[in-house]
Amino acid sequence: MSRIRTATLVHEGGQRFVATTGSKRTIVYGDDAGTNELSPVETVLASLAACSAMDVASIAAKKRQVITAYRIHVEGEQRDEYPQVYTSVTVTHEVEGPDVELAAIRRAIELSATKYCPVSAMLSAGATEVHHRYRVRTTGDRPFETEGEVLVTGPYRRPLPNP
């Protein structure tokens, strides 16, 4: 069974376009950051971060991880020639909590990248190499901080976990 999503885009002049989704949400695209118009290419990065964050937060909660701070940093490198697709994207999950378990967070990131996040899967199936990284900070009785890479997905292939 498939799910149909829809959006309608209306031109409002210049480079300003307003999209209305099937769920009645609106997004304003354009060149004017001062009026909060969004870049379509930047919103791809933001969508990847949001999609993965929702997965990781949900999986971490199921693994009984208490997270007191969570940020995702996303950086994309676009090629110079047209179409200027992302050739490489790095997603870094920054997770903090009193007793956060590194293995649980790494597994949550892996599951998001290889199974649950459709935005990651779409990018990885195309020309984009996606690096899924973490920075974990435990603030409890035995504080520690560590960072590393969980896996790399894409380009032109289904996401598969590293051994």
TAZI-V41950 format. One record per pair of residues at least 6 apart in sequence whose C-alpha atoms are under 7 Angstrom apart, sorted by sequence separation. I is the first residue (numbers start at 1). J is the second residue. D is the distance in Angstrom with one decimal. If there is no record, write none. Layout:
i-><I I>
j-><J J>
d-><D D>
This chain:
i-><11 20 31 78 79 124 138 153 10 11 19 20 30 78 79 113 137 138 153 9 10 18 19 29 30 31 78 79 137 9 10 18 19 28 29 30 77 78 136 137 9 18 28 29 76 77 136 151 8 9 17 18 29 77 135 136 151 7 8 17 76 77 135 7 8 16 17 76 134 135 7 16 75 76 134 6 7 15 74 75 133 134 6 15 74 75 133 5 74 132 133 73 74 132 72 73 132 72 73 131 132 72 131 71 72 130 131 49 71 129 130 70 71 129 130 49 70 129 69 70 128 129 69 128 67 68 69 127 45 67 68 124 125 126 127 67 124 125 126 66 124 125 66 124 125 124 125 66 102 124 65 124 121 100 121 89 99 87 88 89 90 91 92 93 94 95 96 97 98 99 110 63 87 88 89 90 91 92 93 94 95 96 97 98 99 86 87 88 89 90 91 92 93 94 95 96 97 98 60 106 60 114 113 114 114 60 59 110 56 56 56 55 52 55 52 51 51 48 48>
j-><17 26 37 84 85 130 144 159 17 18 26 27 37 85 86 120 144 145 160 17 18 26 27 37 38 39 86 87 145 18 19 27 28 37 38 39 86 87 145 146 19 28 38 39 86 87 146 161 19 20 28 29 40 88 146 147 162 19 20 29 88 89 147 20 21 29 30 89 147 148 21 30 89 90 148 21 22 30 89 90 148 149 22 31 90 91 149 22 91 149 150 91 92 150 91 92 151 92 93 151 152 93 152 93 94 152 153 72 94 152 153 94 95 153 154 74 95 154 95 96 154 155 96 155 95 96 97 155 74 96 97 153 154 155 156 97 154 155 156 97 155 156 98 156 157 157 158 100 136 158 100 159 158 138 159 128 138 127 128 129 130 131 132 133 134 135 136 137 138 139 150 104 128 129 130 131 132 133 134 135 136 137 138 139 140 128 129 130 131 132 133 134 135 136 137 138 139 140 104 150 105 159 159 160 161 108 108 161 108 109 112 112 112 116 117 117 119 119 120>
d-><4.5 4.5 6.4 5.6 6.1 6.4 5.3 4.9 5.5 6.6 5.5 6.6 4.9 5.4 6.5 6.1 5.8 6.3 6.6 6.3 5.3 6.7 5.1 4.9 5.6 6.7 4.2 6.3 4.4 5.5 6.4 5.8 6.3 5.3 4.5 6.1 5.4 5.7 5.6 6.7 4.2 4.5 6.1 5.9 6.1 5.8 5.5 6.1 5.4 6.5 5.9 6.2 6.6 5.3 5.8 6.2 5.5 6.3 5.3 5.1 5.8 6.3 4.2 5.4 6.4 5.7 6.3 4.2 5.4 6.8 4.1 4.4 5.6 6.5 5.6 5.7 5.7 5.0 7.0 5.3 5.7 6.3 4.9 6.2 5.6 6.7 4.2 6.5 4.6 5.9 5.6 5.9 6.4 5.7 6.8 5.1 5.5 5.5 6.7 6.3 6.1 4.6 4.6 6.1 5.9 5.5 6.7 6.3 5.1 6.8 5.1 5.6 6.7 5.8 6.2 6.7 4.7 4.6 6.0 6.4 5.9 4.8 5.1 4.8 6.8 5.8 6.8 4.9 6.4 5.7 4.9 5.6 5.8 5.6 5.9 4.5 3.8 5.9 4.8 5.8 5.1 4.4 7.0 6.2 4.8 6.3 5.7 6.6 6.8 6.6 5.8 6.6 6.7 5.6 6.5 7.0 5.6 5.9 5.3 6.3 5.8 6.0 6.3 6.2 5.9 6.3 5.9 6.7 5.3 6.8 6.6 6.8 4.5 4.7 4.8 4.6 5.1 4.5 4.6 4.7 4.9 4.7 5.3 4.4 5.5 5.7 6.1 5.9 6.2 6.2 5.9 5.1 6.1 6.0 6.3 5.8 5.8 4.0 6.8 6.2 6.5 4.9 6.8 5.8 6.6 6.3 5.6 6.7 5.1 5.9 6.5 5.7 5.8 6.9 5.8 5.8 6.7 5.4 6.1>
